Amino acid sequence: MALVLAGGLVWDGVTDELRPADVVCHDGLIESVAPHGAVRATGEDVTLDLAGATIMPGLIDAYVHLVWDGSTDPVAQVDHDGEQLTVVRAAGHARAQLQAGITTVRDLGSNWDIAITLARAVDRGALDGPTIIASGRTVIMTGGHDPFWGIPCDGTDAVIHGVRTQVAAGAGVIKTAATGGAYGQSAGEEVGASELTYDELAALAHEAHRRGRKVAAHALGTDGIRNAVNAGIDTLEHGVFLTEDIVESMARQGTTLCPTAAVYQIMADGNAPAYAVAKAKDVVAAHEHSVRMAIDAGLPIIAGTDAGAPGMAHPSLASEIQALIGYGLNPLAALKAATSTAADALDLPSGRVQVGAPADLILLDGNPLETPAVVQSPWGVVRHQHLVRHG
């Protein structure tokens, strides 16, 4: 049985135009993208007459924390709830992401490896949610950023063990912390402070790649960013204090930047504990400069929200798309940052409306290339051919 989406205008996730086409989905994949009227549905097929509505790829949020709830202090909320209630909340967050048209998320940090469990539950059909690429716990130095879900690792042998621990747990990506951050610990952590050393990061990246996993590095400060990039990490998360030489290195190596621009703006407005608000205010001005530098250099930029962090609800991807546009990314590139560019960076077959891609699609009214904000209100969501939301 096929799902036939007839009469719509298709944005394929790559080009700069909508074109009329009928999209046929079969066995969870896109089987054809054909001119209107060329498809002959059988009596067993499900056909939707879209009458000029837009069909585009399902969205990809490249940075979420499903265990966090977007409250002012989600770390405290998890501590209060404990493991079992946090699992229930996280499952609800996953469902909310999918209902908003976000068909894939990359979860970069969860207590008790909860996100890995959720990823497994979605894959087995036990949970209605997006595809989840989960790191579980983060490889950090002792006392480093995000200790609540960190694996303290000091020295190259310990770091290698940390990578192997997460691979064995089922992690689809390895997350590490190269610097301190704005939110997480009220004392003993500075935004610009370098944490894991270059040697530790290089050993981590080598072992992760040897085990077929990409590496995402939390890195705000310049020294830690440089160490992470030179060590061969795949995606740089946040990248607040970039320099021209680092950007040049990223361009040579094909390093992807996931800025998470909106979350710092929101925290700086007071939606976080006082210590994090003060740090976020220092971050915002430098962050815009760095993102614009990356855009000018043509670096691949992907949309990640840090959803679940202070002030960032599940979902928040439309806000991040608008923030990237505000920092100078053109609307087409911003939409690709949440579709095809993100898929390429994460080695996913999704992010495009093309034959052979997963049938992960959203249905909406309006032209997202002209008004990107319309992606916030899809009236239809398809994941792996299943119509999970309609009307």
C-alpha positions in Angstrom: 0.0 0.0 0.0 1.4 3.4 -1.0 0.7 6.9 0.3 0.1 9.3 -2.6 0.4 13.0 -2.0 -1.2 14.5 -5.0 -1.6 18.1 -6.2 1.0 19.7 -4.0 3.9 22.1 -4.6 7.2 20.4 -3.6 10.3 22.0 -2.1 12.9 19.3 -2.4 15.2 20.6 0.4 17.9 21.8 -2.0 16.7 24.0 -4.8 15.4 27.6 -4.6 11.9 26.9 -6.0 8.7 25.0 -5.5 7.5 22.8 -8.3 4.2 21.0 -8.8 4.5 17.3 -8.3 2.9 14.2 -6.9 4.9 12.3 -4.3 4.5 8.6 -3.9 5.7 6.9 -0.7 6.0 3.1 -0.4 7.7 0.8 2.2 8.7 3.9 4.2 10.6 5.5 1.3 9.9 8.1 -1.4 9.2 5.9 -4.4 8.6 8.7 -7.0 8.3 12.4 -7.5 6.2 12.7 -10.6 4.4 15.4 -12.6 0.8 16.1 -11.5 -1.5 13.4 -12.8 1.2 11.0 -13.8 0.6 8.7 -10.8 -2.1 6.1 -11.1 -3.1 5.0 -7.5 -4.6 1.6 -6.9 -7.6 1.0 -4.7 -5.4 -0.1 -1.8 -3.4 3.2 -1.9 -4.1 6.1 0.4 -4.3 9.3 -1.6 -4.3 12.9 -0.2 -5.4 15.7 -2.5 -3.2 18.6 -1.3 -4.7 21.2 -3.7 -1.7 23.5 -3.9 -0.4 22.9 -0.4 3.4 22.6 0.1 5.3 19.4 0.6 8.8 19.6 2.0 11.2 17.4 3.9 10.6 16.7 7.6 12.7 19.0 9.7 15.9 18.1 11.6 16.8 19.6 14.9 20.5 18.9 15.3 20.8 19.7 19.0 18.2 18.8 21.7 18.0 17.5 25.2 14.9 15.5 25.6 15.4 15.0 29.3 15.2 18.8 29.9 11.9 20.6 29.9 12.8 24.2 28.9 12.1 25.6 32.3 14.3 28.2 34.0 16.4 25.5 35.5 15.9 22.1 33.9 18.9 20.6 35.7 17.1 21.2 39.0 13.9 19.8 37.5 15.5 16.5 36.6 17.1 16.3 40.0 13.6 16.8 41.5 11.9 14.3 39.2 14.4 11.4 39.3 15.0 8.9 36.6 11.6 7.3 36.0 9.5 10.6 35.8 12.3 12.0 33.6 11.8 9.2 31.1 8.1 9.9 31.0 8.7 13.6 30.4 11.3 12.9 27.7 9.0 10.6 25.8 6.4 13.5 25.8 9.0 15.9 24.5 9.8 13.4 21.7 6.1 13.2 20.7 5.9 17.0 20.7 8.8 17.3 18.4 7.3 14.9 15.9 3.9 16.6 16.0 5.6 19.9 15.1 7.1 18.3 11.9 10.6 17.6 13.3 11.1 14.1 12.1 14.7 13.7 13.3 16.5 15.0 16.3 20.1 14.7 17.5 20.1 14.5 21.3 23.4 15.6 22.7 23.2 14.8 26.4 20.9 12.9 28.7 21.0 11.6 32.3 21.1 7.9 32.6 21.5 7.5 28.8 17.7 8.1 28.6 17.9 9.4 25.0 19.5 6.2 23.8 16.6 4.2 25.3 14.1 6.6 23.6 15.9 6.1 20.3 15.6 2.4 20.7 11.9 2.7 21.6 11.2 4.8 18.4 13.1 2.3 16.2 11.1 -0.6 17.7 7.7 1.1 17.4 7.2 1.4 21.1 7.2 5.3 21.1 5.7 7.7 18.6 8.5 10.1 18.1 11.2 11.4 15.6 14.2 9.4 14.6 16.6 10.1 17.5 20.4 10.1 17.1 21.5 10.0 20.7 24.8 10.5 22.5 23.6 9.6 25.9 26.2 10.7 28.4 29.0 13.2 27.5 32.7 12.5 27.7 34.1 15.3 29.9 37.0 16.0 32.2 36.6 15.6 35.9 34.7 18.7 37.1 34.0 19.7 33.5 30.9 21.0 31.7 27.6 19.1 32.3 28.7 16.8 35.1 25.1 15.6 35.7 25.3 13.5 32.6 29.1 13.4 32.1 31.5 10.5 32.1 34.6 12.0 33.8 37.7 11.0 31.8 41.2 12.2 32.4 44.0 11.2 30.0 43.8 9.6 26.6 43.2 6.0 27.8 40.2 7.2 30.0 38.8 9.1 27.1 39.0 6.1 24.8 37.3 4.1 27.4 34.5 6.7 27.6 33.9 6.5 23.9 33.8 2.7 24.0 31.4 2.9 26.9 28.9 5.0 25.0 29.3 3.0 21.8 28.5 -0.2 23.8 25.5 1.6 25.3 24.1 2.2 21.8 25.1 5.9 21.2 24.7 7.0 17.6 27.0 10.0 18.1 29.7 10.9 20.7 29.4 14.1 22.6 32.3 15.8 24.3 33.0 19.1 26.1 36.0 21.0 25.0 35.2 24.1 27.1 33.0 25.4 29.8 29.5 26.7 29.1 26.9 29.4 30.1 24.5 27.0 31.8 25.1 24.0 33.9 27.2 24.8 37.0 26.9 28.0 39.0 30.5 27.9 40.2 33.8 26.4 39.0 33.1 26.7 35.2 33.9 29.6 32.9 32.6 30.0 29.3 36.0 30.4 27.7 37.9 27.9 29.8 39.5 25.0 27.8 38.7 21.6 29.4 39.7 18.4 27.6 43.2 18.8 26.1 44.1 18.5 22.4 45.6 15.1 23.0 42.5 13.9 24.8 40.2 15.3 22.1 42.3 13.8 19.3 42.2 10.3 21.0 38.5 10.7 21.4 37.9 11.6 17.8 40.1 8.8 16.5 38.4 6.2 18.6 34.9 7.5 17.8 35.6 7.5 14.0 37.2 4.0 14.3 33.9 2.9 15.8 31.8 4.6 13.1 30.6 7.5 15.2 30.7 11.2 14.5 31.9 13.6 17.2 30.0 16.6 18.5 32.1 19.0 20.6 30.6 21.6 22.9 33.0 24.4 22.5 32.5 28.1 23.3 36.0 29.5 24.1 38.7 30.0 21.5 41.4 27.7 22.8 39.0 24.8 23.3 37.5 25.4 19.9 40.9 25.3 18.2 41.8 22.1 20.0 38.5 20.5 19.0 38.8 21.5 15.4 42.4 20.5 15.1 41.6 17.2 16.8 39.2 16.3 13.9 35.8 16.6 15.5 32.9 16.6 13.1 30.4 19.2 14.4 31.3 22.2 16.5 28.5 23.1 18.9 27.9 26.7 19.7 31.3 28.1 18.5 30.9 31.4 20.3 34.5 32.8 20.2 35.7 31.9 16.7 38.7 33.5 15.0 39.6 33.8 11.4 42.3 31.1 11.6 39.9 28.7 13.2 37.3 29.3 10.6 39.9 28.7 7.9 40.8 25.4 9.5 37.1 24.4 9.7 36.7 25.2 6.0 39.7 23.1 5.1 38.6 20.2 7.2 34.9 20.4 6.4 33.9 21.0 10.0 30.2 21.8 10.5 29.0 24.6 12.8 25.9 24.1 14.9 25.5 27.6 16.4 22.4 27.2 18.7 22.0 31.0 18.3 18.5 31.5 19.8 19.1 29.8 23.2 21.7 32.4 24.3 19.4 35.3 23.2 16.6 33.8 25.3 18.8 33.1 28.3 20.2 36.6 28.1 16.7 37.9 28.4 16.4 36.4 31.9 15.1 32.9 31.2 17.7 31.1 33.2 19.4 31.1 36.7 21.1 34.5 37.4 24.6 33.1 36.8 23.7 31.8 33.4 21.9 35.0 32.4 25.1 37.0 33.1 27.2 34.6 31.1 24.7 34.6 28.2 24.7 38.3 28.0 28.5 38.2 27.5 28.1 35.5 24.8 25.4 37.0 22.6 27.5 39.9 21.0 30.5 37.6 20.3 28.3 34.8 19.0 26.7 36.9 16.3 30.2 38.0 15.1 31.4 34.4 15.0 28.3 33.1 13.1 28.6 35.9 10.5 32.3 35.0 10.1 31.3 31.4 9.5 28.6 32.4 7.0 31.0 34.6 5.0 33.5 31.7 4.9 30.9 29.4 3.5 31.0 26.9 6.4 28.2 24.3 6.5 25.8 25.5 9.2 23.1 23.4 10.7 20.1 24.3 12.9 20.2 23.0 16.4 18.1 24.6 19.2 19.4 23.1 22.5 15.7 22.5 23.1 15.0 21.7 26.7 17.7 24.2 27.9 16.4 27.3 29.8 13.7 29.0 27.9 13.8 26.6 25.0 10.6 24.5 24.7 10.1 21.3 22.8 10.0 22.2 19.9 11.9 25.4 19.2 13.3 24.9 15.7 11.4 27.7 14.0 13.0 30.1 16.5 16.4 28.9 15.6 15.8 29.2 11.8 14.7 32.8 12.4 17.8 33.5 14.6 20.1 32.2 11.9 18.4 34.5 9.4 18.9 37.3 11.8 22.6 36.5 12.0 22.9 36.7 8.2 22.0 33.3 6.8 19.7 33.7 3.8 16.3 32.1 4.1 17.1 29.2 1.7 20.3 28.4 3.5 18.5 28.6 6.9 15.8 26.1 5.7 18.5 23.8 4.3 20.2 24.1 7.7 17.2 22.2 9.1 16.9 19.8 6.2 19.5 18.8 3.6 22.6 20.5 5.1 21.8 18.9 8.5 21.2 15.5 6.9 24.6 15.7 5.1 26.4 16.7 8.3 24.8 13.9 10.3 25.2 11.3 7.5 21.5 10.8 7.1 19.5 9.8 4.0 16.7 12.2 5.0 16.4 16.0 4.5 15.3 15.8 0.8 12.2 15.0 -1.2 13.8 12.6 -3.7 13.5 9.0 -4.8 15.0 6.7 -2.2 14.9 9.1 0.7 12.9 8.2 3.8 9.3 9.3 3.5 9.7 12.0 6.2 7.7 15.0 5.1 5.7 17.9 6.3 2.6 19.4 4.7 1.9 23.1 5.1 0.3 26.2 3.6 2.4 29.0 2.1 5.8 29.2 0.6 8.6 28.5 3.1 11.2 30.0 0.8 9.4 33.3 1.0 8.1 33.0 4.6 10.3 30.5 6.5 8.1 31.0 9.6 5.4 28.9 8.0 7.4 25.8 8.9 6.2 26.4 12.5 2.7 25.4 11.6 2.5 22.2 9.5 -0.9 20.7 9.3 0.4 17.4 8.1 3.4 15.3 9.3 4.6 12.1 7.6 7.3 9.9 9.2 8.5 6.8 7.3 5.3 7.0 5.3 3.0 7.0 8.3 0.7 10.0 8.5 1.2 11.0 12.1 -0.6 14.3 11.9 -3.3 15.4 9.4 -5.4 18.5 9.8 
